[in-house]
Amino acid sequence: MRYILASLVCCVLLTAGCQVAPAPAPATSAPAATPTEEVVTEEVAPSEEMTPTEEITPTEEITPTEEITPTEEITPTEEITPTEEITTTVEMTAARSVSVPFEAVQIILDFAPGARTPPHSHGGLVLVTVLEGEITVRSMTGEETSYTPGDFWIEAPGEFHEVGNAGQETARVAAAFLLPEGASLTTVQEGISTDDLPPGPTAVYRTSLPVSEGLGNFEAIQLILDFAPGAWTPPHSHGGLVLVTVIEGEMTVRQEATGEETVYRAGEFWMEGLEEVHTVGNAGQENARLAVFALLPEGANLTTVQEGVAAGDLPPGPTSVYRTSMLVTTDTE
């Protein structure tokens, strides 16, 4: 019996067997990645139609401040000259004349990279000085001329042209206009489609000075001055009308007759009358820059330092960065 049982156990074990899990299949490498579809960016259309900006008008009418007479006689000193004086080589002709009354307008314009004006003209003479970057002027014949900081050009009334920035950096210009009464500052050429215009320049600051009396033959001067912190002019006066715009920083003007001081910040301006004695300085901690537009009658001194002022007692003065000018005659007819 014992043998029979042992035989049965062996049979059961043989029939059942031991199930062994199969060995895992060897890993196969993943199929090579297929390239994604080529990405093509669509040309981006401008978000909105660019149209010329509206003509800029003065925020308010400017009237001259109270006239101040010098406390003592003034004798001329050496006239301040720029690092390199730039004047026009064109002789004064009828094309360089302006009718009275007129407005002396100073505009600071920024051109972003790619910004360009449409073909346009102006109603008066314009003196344009490049302050930063590079500007290209294209005439209606297709001729192009590039201007860099310190360069300038003159635009005659009714002369159509385009002005733009083909560079990679923002460009800045100071434009000084002699605009006869009733004349348009800017006129876009007839037939220009606004759909095809690139973005135009940005008018950063605009200031103006009304002129109601003839000046005879005179020089329209554009002067860019830098005042380091603590720099001051001596007490002085000018031989012509002067319009001063603060481009950067903060400036203090002191009237010598009264001792009154006024602080002007970027975008603000003041006017200086004939032989009005004053002192101008930078009492701040940052550099300041001024754009000066002077109308200097023939034979007059631009700057006259007050008599009796000792040079040894004066603080450092301003730096004349650029000076440009054009000769003009007053048309009295």
Number of C-alpha atoms within 10 A of each C-alpha: 6 6 7 8 10 10 11 10 10 10 11 10 10 9 8 8 8 8 6 6 6 6 6 6 6 6 6 6 6 6 6 6 6 6 6 6 6 6 6 6 6 6 6 6 7 8 6 7 13 14 15 15 11 7 11 12 11 12 8 8 10 13 10 11 10 8 11 17 13 17 11 11 9 16 12 17 13 10 11 12 13 16 11 12 13 15 14 13 8 9 10 15 10 11 11 20 21 22 19 19 17 22 20 24 20 26 20 22 19 22 27 21 19 16 21 21 19 24 19 18 20 22 21 26 24 23 21 21 27 21 23 18 21 23 26 17 19 16 15 13 8 10 9 13 12 15 17 16 17 18 18 24 17 17 18 16 21 15 15 19 22 18 22 24 25 19 16 11 14 17 24 24 24 26 22 28 25 27 25 20 17 10 14 14 20 16 16 16 14 8 6 12 10 12 10 11 17 18 20 21 22 14 16 12 20 21 23 26 22 19 18 12 12 17 21 15 18 22 22 26 20 26 21 24 20 21 27 21 19 16 21 21 18 22 19 23 23 23 22 23 22 22 21 22 26 21 22 18 22 24 25 16 19 17 17 19 14 9 11 10 14 12 15 16 15 16 17 17 21 19 18 21 19 15 20 22 25 25 18 22 24 25 19 16 11 14 17 24 24 24 25 22 28 25 24 24 21 16 10 14 16 21 18 22 21 22 14 10 12 9 8 6 8 13 13 15 17 23 17 19 19 24 23 23 24 22 22 26 22 19 16 13 5
